[in-house]
Amino acid sequence: MNDSDEIVVTGGKPLNGTIKIQGSKNAALPIMAAAFLSEGTSVLRGCPRIADVFLMEKILRDLGAVSWWQGHDLYLDCSQAEGTVITEHFPEKCGLP
Protein backbone atom coordinates (compact mmCIF):
# COMPACT_ATOMS: atom_id res chain seq x y z
CA MET A 1 0.00 0.00 0.00
CA ASN A 2 1.16 3.50 -0.78
CA ASP A 3 0.37 6.61 1.23
CA SER A 4 -2.18 7.56 -1.41
CA ASP A 5 -3.95 4.18 -1.27
CA GLU A 6 -7.01 3.81 0.86
CA ILE A 7 -9.21 1.05 2.15
CA VAL A 8 -12.93 1.54 1.64
CA VAL A 9 -15.28 -0.54 3.75
CA THR A 10 -18.87 -0.86 2.61
CA GLY A 11 -21.74 -2.82 4.02
CA GLY A 12 -23.37 -0.57 6.57
CA LYS A 13 -22.03 -2.45 9.60
CA PRO A 14 -19.39 -1.10 11.97
CA LEU A 15 -16.06 -2.90 12.14
CA ASN A 16 -14.95 -4.49 15.36
CA GLY A 17 -12.35 -6.97 16.48
CA THR A 18 -8.66 -7.06 17.17
CA ILE A 19 -5.50 -7.59 15.20
CA LYS A 20 -2.05 -8.46 16.46
CA ILE A 21 0.81 -6.28 15.31
CA GLN A 22 3.96 -8.26 14.55
CA GLY A 23 7.20 -7.28 16.25
CA SER A 24 9.85 -5.49 14.25
CA LYS A 25 13.38 -6.79 13.68
CA ASN A 26 14.58 -3.23 13.19
CA ALA A 27 13.33 -2.39 16.67
CA ALA A 28 14.26 -5.68 18.37
CA LEU A 29 17.97 -5.76 17.51
CA PRO A 30 18.94 -2.36 19.02
CA ILE A 31 16.73 -3.04 22.04
CA MET A 32 18.56 -6.34 22.56
CA ALA A 33 21.89 -4.49 22.42
CA ALA A 34 20.63 -1.94 24.94
CA ALA A 35 19.42 -4.74 27.22
CA PHE A 36 23.00 -5.94 27.44
CA LEU A 37 23.90 -2.65 29.14
CA SER A 38 21.13 -2.90 31.72
CA GLU A 39 21.04 -4.55 35.10
CA GLY A 40 18.35 -7.14 35.62
CA THR A 41 16.04 -8.79 33.14
CA SER A 42 14.62 -7.13 30.04
CA VAL A 43 11.54 -8.48 28.26
CA LEU A 44 10.87 -7.93 24.57
CA ARG A 45 7.16 -8.61 24.10
CA GLY A 46 6.05 -9.76 20.67
CA CYS A 47 9.64 -10.24 19.54
CA PRO A 48 9.91 -11.71 16.03
CA ARG A 49 11.29 -15.25 16.00
CA ILE A 50 13.60 -14.82 13.02
CA ALA A 51 17.22 -15.67 12.17
CA ASP A 52 18.60 -12.17 12.86
CA VAL A 53 17.09 -12.11 16.34
CA PHE A 54 18.31 -15.66 17.07
CA LEU A 55 21.84 -14.69 15.97
CA MET A 56 21.82 -11.62 18.21
CA GLU A 57 20.58 -13.83 21.06
CA LYS A 58 23.56 -16.18 20.45
CA ILE A 59 25.96 -13.24 20.47
CA LEU A 60 24.56 -11.98 23.78
CA ARG A 61 24.75 -15.49 25.25
CA ASP A 62 28.37 -15.75 24.11
CA LEU A 63 29.00 -12.56 26.09
CA GLY A 64 27.41 -14.06 29.21
CA ALA A 65 23.72 -13.17 28.99
CA VAL A 66 21.02 -15.65 29.91
CA SER A 67 18.01 -15.73 27.60
CA TRP A 68 14.80 -17.65 27.22
CA TRP A 69 11.56 -17.49 25.26
CA GLN A 70 7.98 -17.68 26.46
CA GLY A 71 5.89 -17.70 23.32
CA HIS A 72 6.92 -14.58 21.40
CA ASP A 73 8.35 -12.86 24.47
CA LEU A 74 12.15 -12.86 24.73
CA TYR A 75 13.67 -12.55 28.19
CA LEU A 76 17.26 -11.30 28.49
CA ASP A 77 19.03 -11.40 31.83
CA CYS A 78 22.33 -9.60 31.34
CA SER A 79 22.99 -8.91 35.03
CA GLN A 80 25.90 -11.36 35.19
CA ALA A 81 27.22 -10.81 31.65
CA GLU A 82 30.84 -9.73 31.66
CA GLY A 83 31.90 -10.37 28.07
CA THR A 84 33.24 -7.46 26.10
CA VAL A 85 34.62 -9.02 22.91
CA ILE A 86 32.86 -10.91 20.15
CA THR A 87 35.38 -13.35 18.73
CA GLU A 88 36.23 -12.96 15.06
CA HIS A 89 35.26 -16.60 14.54
CA PHE A 90 31.76 -16.15 15.97
CA PRO A 91 30.00 -16.28 12.56
CA GLU A 92 31.73 -19.58 11.79
CA LYS A 93 30.56 -21.01 15.14
CA CYS A 94 27.00 -20.14 14.08
CA GLY A 95 27.39 -21.71 10.64
CA LEU A 96 27.52 -18.39 8.79
CA PRO A 97 29.85 -17.67 5.85
Backbone as ProteinMPNN parsed JSONL, in Angstrom:
{"seq_chain_A": "MNDSDEIVVTGGKPLNGTIKIQGSKNAALPIMAAAFLSEGTSVLRGCPRIADVFLMEKILRDLGAVSWWQGHDLYLDCSQAEGTVITEHFPEKCGLP", "coords_chain_A": {"N_chain_A": [[0.827, -1.188, 0.0], [0.481, 2.201, -0.771], [1.024, 5.605, 0.407], [-0.991, 7.063, -0.737], [-2.945, 5.237, -1.235], [-6.061, 3.786, -0.237], [-8.346, 2.215, 2.002], [-11.535, 1.127, 1.526], [-14.461, 0.525, 3.197], [-17.441, -1.08, 2.844], [-20.906, -1.765, 3.461], [-22.444, -1.136, 5.594], [-22.223, -1.922, 8.244], [-20.651, -1.567, 11.4], [-17.121, -1.918, 11.946], [-15.435, -4.262, 14.005], [-13.282, -5.857, 16.391], [-10.032, -7.392, 16.823], [-6.573, -7.04, 16.014], [-3.323, -8.443, 15.753], [-0.257, -6.904, 16.059], [2.742, -7.475, 14.459], [6.018, -7.989, 15.799], [8.973, -5.98, 15.302], [11.957, -6.478, 13.545], [13.836, -4.482, 13.123], [13.442, -2.897, 15.298], [13.802, -4.665, 17.417], [16.526, -5.62, 17.428], [18.313, -3.366, 18.149], [17.219, -2.885, 20.668], [17.777, -5.237, 21.991], [20.57, -5.037, 22.103], [20.787, -2.804, 23.772], [19.68, -3.879, 26.067], [21.711, -5.449, 26.955], [23.326, -3.685, 28.277], [21.982, -3.122, 30.553], [20.996, -3.606, 33.995], [19.624, -6.459, 35.466], [16.61, -8.082, 34.272], [15.415, -7.9, 30.997], [12.5, -7.647, 28.972], [11.318, -8.443, 25.855], [8.467, -7.99, 24.367], [6.378, -9.687, 22.084], [8.386, -10.264, 20.278], [9.974, -10.794, 17.174], [10.438, -14.059, 15.908], [12.958, -14.744, 14.33], [15.785, -15.352, 12.115], [17.801, -13.293, 12.352], [17.294, -12.206, 14.894], [17.658, -14.488, 16.463], [20.391, -14.916, 16.018], [21.508, -12.607, 17.174], [20.722, -13.116, 19.778], [22.341, -15.368, 20.301], [24.858, -14.16, 20.173], [24.708, -12.421, 22.393], [24.44, -14.339, 24.398], [26.921, -15.571, 24.164], [28.453, -13.594, 25.223], [27.773, -13.758, 27.83], [25.139, -13.387, 28.675], [21.917, -14.497, 29.823], [19.234, -16.091, 28.326], [15.8, -16.608, 27.41], [12.789, -17.902, 25.96], [9.317, -17.24, 26.042], [6.682, -18.1, 24.473], [6.193, -15.57, 22.188], [7.692, -13.789, 23.556], [10.75, -12.505, 24.5], [13.146, -13.016, 26.917], [15.806, -11.436, 28.485], [18.445, -11.743, 30.538], [20.935, -9.956, 31.604], [22.441, -9.416, 33.77], [24.622, -10.726, 34.89], [26.411, -10.8, 32.872], [29.594, -10.48, 31.511], [31.161, -10.346, 29.326], [33.066, -8.75, 26.768], [34.058, -8.821, 24.246], [33.455, -9.872, 20.995], [34.24, -12.754, 19.432], [36.301, -13.106, 16.513], [35.728, -15.342, 15.098], [33.148, -15.918, 15.529], [30.875, -15.872, 13.665], [31.446, -18.199, 12.148], [31.158, -20.162, 14.101], [28.447, -20.138, 14.316], [27.654, -21.155, 11.959], [27.672, -19.455, 9.779], [28.654, -17.802, 6.711]], "CA_chain_A": [[0.0, 0.0, 0.0], [1.16, 3.499, -0.781], [0.366, 6.611, 1.232], [-2.184, 7.556, -1.411], [-3.948, 4.178, -1.271], [-7.01, 3.812, 0.861], [-9.214, 1.055, 2.15], [-12.929, 1.538, 1.641], [-15.284, -0.543, 3.748], [-18.867, -0.863, 2.607], [-21.739, -2.818, 4.022], [-23.368, -0.57, 6.571], [-22.032, -2.448, 9.596], [-19.387, -1.103, 11.966], [-16.056, -2.901, 12.136], [-14.955, -4.487, 15.364], [-12.352, -6.968, 16.483], [-8.661, -7.061, 17.172], [-5.497, -7.591, 15.204], [-2.05, -8.459, 16.465], [0.814, -6.276, 15.308], [3.961, -8.257, 14.554], [7.198, -7.279, 16.254], [9.847, -5.485, 14.254], [13.378, -6.792, 13.676], [14.584, -3.233, 13.192], [13.332, -2.391, 16.669], [14.262, -5.675, 18.372], [17.974, -5.755, 17.513], [18.94, -2.361, 19.021], [16.73, -3.044, 22.045], [18.562, -6.339, 22.556], [21.892, -4.489, 22.42], [20.629, -1.942, 24.943], [19.416, -4.739, 27.221], [23.003, -5.936, 27.442], [23.899, -2.649, 29.142], [21.135, -2.896, 31.722], [21.042, -4.552, 35.1], [18.35, -7.136, 35.617], [16.037, -8.794, 33.138], [14.616, -7.128, 30.041], [11.544, -8.477, 28.26], [10.868, -7.926, 24.569], [7.16, -8.611, 24.098], [6.053, -9.764, 20.67], [9.645, -10.239, 19.538], [9.91, -11.709, 16.03], [11.289, -15.247, 16.004], [13.6, -14.819, 13.023], [17.217, -15.67, 12.174], [18.602, -12.167, 12.855], [17.087, -12.11, 16.339], [18.307, -15.657, 17.07], [21.836, -14.695, 15.969], [21.825, -11.616, 18.209], [20.581, -13.83, 21.055], [23.557, -16.182, 20.454], [25.963, -13.245, 20.474], [24.564, -11.985, 23.783], [24.75, -15.493, 25.248], [28.366, -15.751, 24.112], [29.003, -12.56, 26.095], [27.414, -14.064, 29.213], [23.721, -13.168, 28.986], [21.022, -15.648, 29.911], [18.011, -15.732, 27.6], [14.798, -17.654, 27.218], [11.562, -17.486, 25.264], [7.983, -17.681, 26.464], [5.89, -17.699, 23.315], [6.92, -14.578, 21.396], [8.354, -12.856, 24.468], [12.149, -12.857, 24.727], [13.674, -12.549, 28.188], [17.26, -11.301, 28.485], [19.034, -11.402, 31.834], [22.334, -9.603, 31.344], [22.989, -8.912, 35.028], [25.905, -11.363, 35.191], [27.223, -10.814, 31.647], [30.835, -9.728, 31.66], [31.899, -10.373, 28.073], [33.242, -7.459, 26.099], [34.615, -9.02, 22.914], [32.856, -10.912, 20.154], [35.378, -13.346, 18.726], [36.228, -12.961, 15.062], [35.257, -16.603, 14.541], [31.765, -16.148, 15.965], [29.998, -16.284, 12.561], [31.733, -19.581, 11.788], [30.556, -21.006, 15.137], [27.0, -20.144, 14.082], [27.394, -21.711, 10.639], [27.52, -18.39, 8.795], [29.846, -17.674, 5.851]], "C_chain_A": [[0.864, 1.241, 0.0], [0.403, 4.462, 0.113], [-0.927, 7.092, 0.589], [-3.276, 6.488, -1.534], [-4.895, 4.319, -0.088], [-7.799, 2.52, 0.862], [-10.624, 1.569, 2.356], [-13.729, 0.335, 2.112], [-16.738, -0.182, 3.492], [-19.648, -1.996, 3.232], [-22.664, -2.329, 5.109], [-23.226, -1.104, 7.979], [-20.694, -1.956, 10.125], [-18.388, -2.258, 12.086], [-15.774, -3.068, 13.612], [-14.055, -5.705, 15.352], [-10.97, -6.486, 16.852], [-7.711, -7.662, 16.139], [-4.225, -7.534, 16.025], [-0.986, -7.87, 15.549], [2.083, -7.08, 15.546], [5.112, -7.386, 15.031], [8.111, -6.926, 15.094], [11.302, -5.849, 14.53], [14.183, -5.521, 13.86], [14.47, -2.561, 14.552], [13.97, -3.37, 17.649], [15.779, -5.695, 18.528], [18.638, -4.656, 18.35], [18.45, -2.442, 20.466], [17.497, -4.166, 22.735], [19.959, -5.86, 22.944], [21.827, -3.607, 23.668], [20.385, -2.764, 26.201], [20.718, -5.262, 27.817], [23.649, -4.948, 28.412], [23.121, -2.459, 30.437], [21.372, -3.952, 32.795], [19.671, -5.182, 35.233], [17.888, -7.765, 34.323], [15.193, -7.852, 32.294], [13.703, -8.098, 29.312], [11.137, -7.765, 26.978], [9.585, -8.661, 24.227], [6.882, -8.58, 22.604], [7.29, -9.727, 19.786], [9.565, -11.223, 18.362], [10.905, -12.854, 16.185], [11.897, -15.497, 14.626], [15.108, -14.986, 13.206], [18.054, -14.534, 12.751], [18.491, -12.028, 14.37], [17.765, -13.282, 17.047], [19.828, -15.495, 17.078], [22.256, -13.686, 17.04], [21.715, -12.259, 19.595], [21.831, -14.683, 21.319], [24.759, -15.317, 20.799], [25.893, -12.808, 21.933], [24.857, -13.124, 24.751], [26.256, -15.729, 25.299], [29.072, -14.741, 25.017], [28.583, -12.733, 27.556], [25.968, -13.834, 29.598], [22.999, -14.509, 29.095], [19.735, -15.231, 29.212], [17.081, -16.916, 27.529], [13.563, -17.04, 26.575], [10.353, -18.033, 25.998], [7.04, -17.197, 25.376], [6.711, -16.771, 22.444], [7.558, -13.507, 22.27], [9.765, -13.366, 24.743], [12.617, -12.207, 26.021], [15.197, -12.545, 28.107], [17.723, -10.865, 29.87], [20.527, -11.194, 31.601], [23.045, -9.156, 32.614], [24.345, -9.523, 35.369], [26.834, -11.397, 33.975], [28.444, -9.926, 31.823], [31.651, -9.709, 30.381], [31.968, -8.999, 27.443], [33.717, -7.599, 24.662], [33.872, -10.15, 22.217], [33.992, -11.474, 19.317], [35.197, -13.229, 17.22], [35.703, -14.221, 14.402], [33.802, -16.887, 14.913], [30.847, -16.549, 14.805], [30.204, -17.731, 12.149], [31.131, -20.548, 12.812], [29.066, -21.146, 14.923], [26.646, -20.715, 12.715], [27.17, -20.669, 9.569], [28.778, -18.29, 7.944], [30.831, -16.642, 6.371]], "O_chain_A": [[1.872, 1.307, 0.705], [-0.72, 4.182, 0.53], [-1.859, 7.486, 1.29], [-4.409, 6.802, -1.898], [-4.547, 4.908, 0.935], [-7.901, 1.829, -0.151], [-10.874, 2.362, 3.263], [-13.681, -0.736, 1.506], [-17.202, 0.89, 3.879], [-19.101, -3.066, 3.5], [-23.583, -3.045, 5.507], [-24.039, -0.769, 8.84], [-19.708, -1.926, 9.389], [-18.765, -3.411, 12.297], [-15.868, -2.111, 14.381], [-14.071, -6.491, 14.405], [-10.767, -5.311, 17.157], [-8.02, -8.658, 15.485], [-4.072, -6.674, 16.892], [-0.837, -8.292, 14.402], [2.46, -7.337, 16.689], [5.18, -6.198, 14.714], [8.019, -7.521, 14.021], [11.824, -5.569, 15.609], [15.114, -5.485, 14.665], [15.316, -1.743, 14.914], [14.611, -2.949, 18.612], [16.276, -5.779, 19.651], [19.466, -4.98, 19.2], [19.189, -2.101, 21.389], [17.828, -4.066, 23.916], [20.474, -6.235, 23.997], [22.714, -3.664, 24.519], [20.833, -2.387, 27.284], [20.818, -5.488, 29.023], [24.435, -5.346, 29.272], [23.553, -1.717, 31.319], [21.881, -5.04, 32.524], [18.658, -4.491, 35.121], [18.672, -7.959, 33.394], [14.364, -7.103, 32.812], [14.081, -9.242, 29.06], [10.67, -6.626, 27.01], [9.618, -9.829, 23.839], [7.12, -7.572, 21.939], [7.242, -9.215, 18.668], [9.135, -12.363, 18.54], [12.062, -12.644, 16.548], [11.425, -16.339, 13.861], [15.64, -14.791, 14.299], [18.94, -14.787, 13.567], [19.484, -11.764, 15.048], [18.374, -13.104, 18.102], [20.485, -15.893, 18.039], [23.251, -13.895, 17.733], [22.524, -11.976, 20.48], [22.325, -14.714, 22.446], [25.585, -15.701, 21.626], [26.905, -12.822, 22.635], [25.454, -12.906, 25.805], [26.803, -16.05, 26.354], [30.165, -15.009, 25.517], [28.986, -11.952, 28.417], [25.601, -14.065, 30.75], [23.428, -15.514, 28.527], [19.204, -14.15, 29.47], [17.506, -18.07, 27.58], [13.332, -15.832, 26.641], [10.372, -19.153, 26.508], [6.646, -16.031, 25.355], [7.803, -17.133, 22.006], [7.921, -12.437, 21.781], [9.954, -14.507, 25.164], [12.497, -10.994, 26.198], [15.804, -13.538, 27.705], [17.428, -9.756, 30.315], [21.279, -12.152, 31.424], [24.131, -8.58, 32.547], [25.139, -8.897, 36.071], [27.924, -11.963, 34.046], [28.338, -8.77, 32.231], [32.729, -9.116, 30.349], [31.047, -8.191, 27.568], [33.777, -6.611, 23.931], [33.687, -11.233, 22.771], [34.637, -10.737, 18.57], [34.074, -13.25, 16.716], [35.271, -14.174, 13.25], [33.289, -17.972, 14.643], [30.09, -17.507, 14.957], [29.237, -18.424, 11.831], [30.652, -21.622, 12.448], [28.476, -22.158, 15.301], [25.473, -20.759, 12.346], [26.543, -20.958, 8.55], [29.861, -18.654, 8.403], [31.876, -16.423, 5.758]]}, "name": "protein", "num_of_chains": 1, "seq": "MNDSDEIVVTGGKPLNGTIKIQGSKNAALPIMAAAFLSEGTSVLRGCPRIADVFLMEKILRDLGAVSWWQGHDLYLDCSQAEGTVITEHFPEKCGLP"}
